[in-house]
Amino acid sequence: MNNMMTLQHTQIKATFETSMHVVGHVFKVTLYKKLLGMVSRYALNEIATEFECVPYAGKNPSRCGCVMRSTHGLPCACELYKYIVSSIPLETIHIFWWRLSFSDQGLCETQVTITEEMETISKRFEQLNVCGKVHLKSKLLEIAYPDMNFMCPPPEKVKTKGAPNKPLTKQQKSTKRDPSYWEYIDALHSMQNSNSSVKRSASSSDEPIQRQNIPMLDQFHLCIHDSIENIIDVKADGNCGYRTIDVLLGMGEESW
């Protein structure tokens, strides 16, 4: 019998901790803002189920029946109708659902005081610097004024599924492949070679000398393009200077 009672005691404590610290996705709305961490999870589930009857019952008690209020001490559908665009006050919940611990301290209001805690917070506040005081004050404002929350839902529901329905331009609809970098370079070299050949034919009767396509020639200034015969890209491993000399000597860059 003792083991059974201990097991039940542990399970009830687990439900208390869940009600105080775990927030379900269904309850992350303004309607349950003042009840989170203060009311049993079982009561919140009952309120959520009753809230589904609000479209039918509205504010008419005859349609609602007020069964939830009379049997559980929780707001019924006709009461919840008043809080559709606001939060359910904690006073509308029976005190039975407020109990989230085995201590008897919360049963008598005269025994519940925060004098000692406020004195400790006041002493702590005086010891902090300016930044610490501002941070502590912001935390106290959240407790003292729970309705003063800067977070608000978006004005319109954001669609997160599916591609945006935007008209595509003719260029976006095209399936033509974008030319590679080397194709752009080759086209630039051919254009430069054609221009240089035209200039040479105009100034001299000799046939123009066709230049080979040298890679990475565009990285050098135009004034020295005619002086460059070839470009060899050696490995950039810290020994590029030695590799360049070996290539010019005809020994191969691996002979550095």
C-alpha positions in Angstrom: 0.0 0.0 0.0 2.8 2.4 0.8 4.5 1.8 -2.6 1.2 2.4 -4.4 0.6 5.7 -2.5 4.2 6.8 -3.2 3.7 6.1 -6.9 0.4 8.1 -7.0 2.1 10.9 -5.1 4.9 11.1 -7.7 2.4 11.0 -10.6 0.4 13.9 -9.1 3.6 15.9 -8.5 4.5 15.3 -12.2 1.2 16.7 -13.3 1.7 19.8 -11.1 5.1 20.4 -12.7 3.6 20.0 -16.2 0.9 22.5 -15.4 3.3 25.1 -14.1 6.1 24.8 -16.7 5.0 23.1 -19.9 2.9 25.2 -22.3 1.0 23.3 -25.0 0.8 24.6 -28.6 -3.0 24.9 -28.3 -2.7 27.3 -25.4 -0.2 29.7 -27.0 -2.9 32.2 -27.7 -4.2 35.4 -25.9 -7.2 33.6 -24.6 -5.2 31.5 -22.1 -2.5 34.1 -21.3 -3.5 34.7 -17.7 -4.1 31.0 -16.9 -0.8 29.5 -18.0 1.3 28.3 -15.0 -1.6 29.1 -12.6 -4.3 26.6 -13.5 -4.2 22.8 -13.8 -3.5 21.4 -17.3 -6.7 19.3 -16.9 -8.8 22.4 -16.4 -7.2 24.0 -19.5 -8.1 21.0 -21.6 -11.7 21.2 -20.4 -11.8 24.9 -21.2 -10.4 24.2 -24.7 -13.1 21.5 -25.3 -15.8 23.9 -24.1 -14.5 26.7 -26.3 -15.4 24.6 -29.3 -19.0 25.0 -28.4 -18.9 28.8 -28.5 -19.9 29.2 -32.2 -23.1 27.2 -31.4 -24.0 28.6 -28.0 -22.8 32.2 -28.4 -24.0 34.2 -25.4 -27.3 32.4 -25.0 -27.3 30.5 -21.6 -30.3 28.4 -22.8 -28.2 26.9 -25.6 -25.1 26.6 -23.4 -26.7 24.9 -20.4 -23.8 26.1 -18.2 -23.0 22.5 -17.3 -19.2 23.2 -17.1 -19.8 26.1 -14.7 -22.1 24.1 -12.3 -20.1 20.8 -12.3 -16.5 21.9 -12.7 -16.4 25.5 -11.6 -15.0 26.5 -15.0 -16.3 29.1 -17.5 -18.9 27.6 -19.9 -19.4 28.4 -23.5 -21.6 31.5 -23.0 -19.0 32.9 -20.6 -16.1 32.2 -23.0 -18.0 34.1 -25.7 -17.1 37.4 -23.8 -13.3 36.6 -23.9 -12.9 35.7 -27.6 -10.8 38.8 -28.3 -9.2 39.0 -24.8 -8.0 36.7 -22.0 -9.9 34.6 -19.5 -9.5 36.2 -16.0 -8.1 33.9 -13.3 -11.0 34.8 -11.0 -13.4 32.9 -13.2 -11.6 29.6 -12.4 -12.6 27.8 -9.2 -9.8 27.8 -6.6 -9.7 24.0 -6.7 -7.9 24.2 -10.1 -5.4 26.7 -8.7 -3.7 24.1 -6.4 -0.5 23.0 -8.1 1.4 21.7 -5.0 0.8 19.6 -1.9 1.5 22.6 0.4 -1.4 24.0 2.5 0.1 27.5 2.3 -2.1 28.5 -0.6 -5.4 27.5 1.0 -5.5 30.5 3.4 -5.0 34.0 1.9 -3.8 35.5 5.2 -0.8 33.2 5.2 0.4 34.2 1.7 2.6 37.3 1.7 5.4 38.6 -0.4 6.9 41.0 2.1 10.2 39.1 2.6 10.6 38.5 -1.2 10.0 42.2 -2.0 12.6 43.3 0.6 15.1 40.9 -0.9 14.4 42.2 -4.4 14.7 45.8 -3.2 18.1 45.1 -1.6 19.2 43.3 -4.7 18.0 46.2 -6.9 20.2 48.7 -4.9 23.3 46.6 -5.4 23.0 46.4 -9.2 24.5 48.8 -11.7 22.4 50.8 -14.2 22.1 48.0 -16.7 21.2 45.5 -14.0 18.5 47.8 -12.6 16.9 48.2 -16.0 16.9 44.5 -16.7 15.4 43.7 -13.2 12.8 46.4 -13.7 11.8 45.0 -17.0 11.2 41.5 -15.4 9.1 43.1 -12.6 7.0 45.0 -15.2 6.2 41.7 -16.9 4.9 40.3 -13.6 3.1 43.4 -12.4 1.6 44.3 -15.8 1.0 41.1 -17.7 -1.1 42.8 -20.3 1.7 45.2 -21.3 3.3 42.8 -23.8 5.0 44.2 -26.9 4.5 40.9 -28.7 1.4 40.8 -30.9 0.2 38.4 -33.6 0.7 39.4 -37.3 -2.2 41.3 -38.8 -2.6 38.7 -41.6 -2.0 35.0 -41.6 1.3 34.3 -43.4 1.2 31.4 -45.9 4.2 29.2 -45.3 3.3 26.4 -47.8 3.5 26.5 -51.6 5.4 28.6 -54.0 4.4 32.3 -54.3 1.9 33.0 -57.2 3.9 35.7 -59.0 3.9 36.2 -62.8 7.2 35.2 -64.3 9.0 37.3 -66.9 10.0 35.9 -70.3 13.6 35.7 -69.2 12.7 33.7 -66.0 10.6 31.2 -68.1 13.4 30.6 -70.5 15.2 27.3 -70.3 18.4 28.6 -72.0 21.5 27.6 -70.1 23.6 30.4 -68.6 27.0 30.5 -70.3 29.9 29.5 -68.1 32.7 31.8 -67.0 35.2 30.4 -69.6 32.6 30.9 -72.4 32.4 34.6 -71.5 36.2 34.8 -71.5 36.5 33.1 -74.9 33.9 35.4 -76.3 35.8 38.4 -74.9 39.1 37.2 -76.4 37.6 36.6 -79.8 36.1 40.1 -79.8 39.4 41.6 -78.8 41.3 39.6 -81.5 38.8 40.6 -84.1 39.2 44.3 -83.2 43.0 44.0 -83.2 43.0 42.3 -86.6 40.9 45.0 -88.0 43.2 47.7 -86.7 46.3 45.9 -88.1 44.8 45.4 -91.5 43.9 49.1 -91.7 47.4 50.2 -90.7 49.5 47.6 -92.6 49.2 45.5 -95.7 50.5 42.4 -93.8 48.0 39.8 -92.7 47.2 40.0 -89.0 48.7 37.4 -86.7 46.1 35.3 -85.0 46.6 35.2 -81.3 45.7 32.1 -79.2 43.1 32.3 -76.5 45.0 32.8 -73.3 43.1 32.0 -70.1 42.9 34.6 -67.3 44.2 37.3 -69.7 41.4 39.6 -68.6 43.0 39.8 -65.1 45.8 41.9 -66.6 45.7 45.5 -67.8 44.8 46.0 -71.5 48.0 47.9 -72.1 50.2 44.7 -71.6 47.9 42.2 -73.4 50.0 42.4 -76.6 53.2 41.6 -74.6 51.8 38.4 -73.0 52.6 35.3 -74.9 51.2 32.7 -72.4 49.9 32.3 -68.9 50.4 29.2 -66.8 48.5 28.9 -63.5 50.7 27.0 -61.0 49.7 25.6 -57.7 49.2 28.2 -54.9 50.7 26.3 -52.1 53.3 28.8 -50.9 55.9 27.7 -53.5 54.4 29.4 -56.5 57.5 31.5 -57.2 59.7 28.4 -57.5 57.1 26.6 -59.6 57.0 29.5 -62.0 60.8 29.5 -62.5 60.8 25.7 -63.1 58.0 26.0 -65.7 59.9 28.8 -67.5 63.0 26.7 -67.5 61.0 23.8 -69.1 61.5 21.5 -66.1 57.9 21.3 -65.0 56.4 22.9 -61.9 56.8 19.8 -59.8 60.6 20.1 -60.0 60.7 23.1 -57.7 
